Amino acid sequence: MTDELIRYETHDLVGIITMNRPEKLNALNQSLLEALADAFRRADEDPSTSVVILRAEGRSFCAGYDIGAVDPSRNSWRHDALRWHGHLTPQLAFEMMPWYMRKPVVASVQGHAVGGGCELAMYCDLTIAADNAMFGEPEVRFSNTGPGIVMPWIIGYKRARELLYFGDIIDAETALRYGMINKVVPLEQLQEQTLKYARRMTLISPEALAATKLSINRGADVAGFRNAMQAGLDVVAPLYAARTAAGVKFGELVKDQGLGAALKWRMAQFEQ
């Protein structure tokens, strides 16, 4: 294993992008985000492949945005909705990259895929999950909501509302039943089965894959997908600047006792 945040390799006609920040559960800090965006562009432009896999080293696929690595200067605009909108806009553009890549992208998920990590997996064309995978967007419990409100488009409004309103985490079998993912495999077979799945797709001509993906995406855009993503961002950005009781208490605990204690306090309230 190298020390690079992102590795890119090819296997036959498959490009494989690997997030490599396992000690932080591949949480997205600015460096990882930028490296992953570069990898998406490289994989999409690689003439030797027609399908892309997005995977991760370590126990988890992605634990979302790294809220433990927040720039202290952010406190100066903590309640500035316009600054938050400007901050979240590139995050949304990044998350949507797999959706608008020319090639199909297969997410290969183990462990946590939560917050921005859950959104990133949903923006991929297809998802193979290990039997220990967990999905959800718990940030609503801390008075935040992810920049990409894509879940209703993937699993429908009723189930998306439940998950987004409560911030609950679901297991792989539930995610499969909801239509959030395509397949569940044993953890020890995840890498092998994902590659097998992607290689089967490479039997289709690259032109046919690209045209089919573009047709699906154009149809989604006609139905309002792209506008819905932007509208969602416009609505939730001011929430980050809002002063809420739960958000204030959470922030105080982070400052006094650390992020782990704050997370434990809030999660315990939902276990009763």
N, C-alpha and C positions, 0 to 999 in steps of 0.2 A: 504494500500500500504506500502511495506517495503522500506528501504533505499538501498537495494541491487541493484546493477547495472543490474543484470540479475536475473529473477525468472524462475524456472522450475517447472512445475506441470503436472499432467496427468489427462486426462478425458477419461474414458473407455480405448480405445486402441490408444489414441492420446496423444503424448507428446507436451506440449506447452511451447515454449521459449519466454519470454517477455523481450524486452529491456526496461530499466527503468531509463532513463536519460532525462525525458521530458522537464526539464528546459533548456536543450541545444538541443532540438529537436532530441535527441538520436544521436547526432554527435559522431563519433567514435574517442575517445581518446585511449591511450594505455590501460588503465584499462578496459574500456568497450570492446575493441577488445579482450583482453586476456580472460575476463570473458565469452564473447560470444563464443569464440573458445572452451573453456572448456564445455560450455553448449551443443554445437554441438556434441562433443564427448560423453557426458553423454547421450544425447537423442538418439544417434545412437546405443549405447550399452545397452539401457534400454530394458530388455526382455519383459516388460509388454506392449509395444506399437509397432505399425507398421507404423505409419504416424506421421510426425512432423509438427507443425505450428510454424512459426516465426512471431511474432507480436511486437507491441511497445505501451508503454503508452504515453499519451499526444496527442498533436496536429498533430505530424508528425511521420512517420515511421522511417526515418533516413535522416538527412541533410548532409550526407557524412562525410568525415574526418574533425576533429575539427581543422581547420587551425588557430583558435584563441588560441589554447593551444600548440603552437609550442615551442619546447625546444630552448632557446636562443643559446645553443652551436652549433646549426645547422648552424649558420652564419659562423662558421669557415670552413665549407665545402660546402658553398652555391653553388660554381661553380665546385664542384668535382663530375663528372659523375659517377665514380665508387662508391662513397659513396652513391649517390642517388640510384644506382642500388641495392646496399645492403640494403638500407632502404625500397625500394618498393617491394623487393622480398617476404618478409613475409606478406606484405599486400595482394599481389596477392594470395598467398597460403591460407590466411585466407578467402578471398572472395570466393574462389573456394570450400570451405568446403561443402556447401550444395549440390553442383553439384556431388561431389564424395562420399557423405554419402550413406550408404546402403539403408536407408529408404527415401521415397519421402518426400520432404519438401515443404510446402505450405506457401508462403509469404502472410501476411494479412496487406495491406497497406492503411494508411490514410495520408492525408496531403502530406508533401514533401517526395519524394524518389529520391534524387538528388545526383550527384557525386557518391561516393562510396556506398551510399544507393541505388541508382538506379542499380548499378552493382550487389550489393548483392541480390536485388530482382530478377534480371534476372538470376542469378546463381541458384535460387531456382527452383524446378521442375515446380511449378504452382504458379500463383499469383491471389489472389482475391483483388480487389481494391475498396475502398469507392469512392463515386461519387465526393469527393473533392480532390482526389489524384492527384499529379503532379509528372511527371517523366522527367528526363533529366540529362545531364552531362555538366553543364555550365563552368567547370573549364578551358576549352580551351580558354575562353575569358581572362583568367589570365595567358596564356602561359603554362598551364599544361594540361595533359591528364591522365585520370585514369589508374591505372596499369593493369586493366582487360579489354581488347578490345573485349568484348563478344557481344556487340550489333549487329554487322553484322550477327552473327550466329543465333540471335533470330528474327530479323525483316527484314533481307536482306540488301544488300549493298546500294541501292539507298537511302532508308529512313535513314539507320544508318549514311551514309555519311552526309546527311543533318543535322541531329541532332548533330553529333559529330563535324562537321565543324563550325556550327553557335553557338552551345551551347544553343539552344532553349529548353524551357520547354514545355511539352505537357500535356494535361489533360487526365483524365482517359478514356474518350470515344475515344479519338484519340489513346491512347495506346492500347485499345482493338481493334480498327480498324487495327492498325499496327501489331497486333499479339504479342505484348509485354506482355500482361496480358490475363487472361482467362475469367474474369467475373467482372462486375461492380455492386455494390449493394449500397443502401442508407447507409450513414455514420452510422446512428443509428442501422443498422442491421449488420454491418461488423463483429463483433465478433461472433454473433449467426450464420450468414450465412457461415463464414469460418469454424466454428466447424462442422456445418451440412455437409459441403462439404468434410471435412477431415474424418468424421465418415462414410460417404458413401463409401469412399475409403477403410476403414478398413474392409468392407465386403469382399474384395478381400484377399486371403490368403497372409500372410507376405512373404512367399517364392516366390509367383508369382509376387508380387510387386517388391521385391528385384531383381529378375531375369530379369524382364522387364526393370527396370531402368538400370541395369548393361548392358543389351544388347544394349539399346539406347546409353549409354555412350561409350561402346566399339566401336560402329559404328561411333560415333562422333570422337573418338580418331583415328580410322583408316582413317577418312576423314581429319585429321590434327588438330583437335580441341586443344588438349593439346599443341602441338607445336606452334600453332597460338597464344595461350595465352602467352607462353614464349617469342616468337618472338616479340610480341607486347610490352612486358615489356622491352626487350633488346633495342628496338627502342626508346621508349618514355622516358626511364630513363635519357638519356643525355639532353632531353628537359628541365628537371627540373634544370639542371646546366647551361643552356644557358642564355645569357643576351639579353633580347628582350625589345623593347621600351615599350610595354604594361606592361610587367612584372616589369620593373624598376619603371614606374609611379605608378603602383598598390602598389608596396612595399613601395614607398615613402609616399603614402597616408595612408597606414596602420600605418607606423611609426609616421607620424605627426598628423593624425586625427582619427585613429582607423580603425578597420576592417569594421565596418558598413559604414563609409564614402567611403572607397575604393570600396566596393561592389556597393554602390549606384551610384558612378561615372561611373563605368564600365557598369552597367546594363542600365543606362540612354542612353548610346550611341547606344544601340540596339533597343531602343523604338522609334527612329525617323522614 
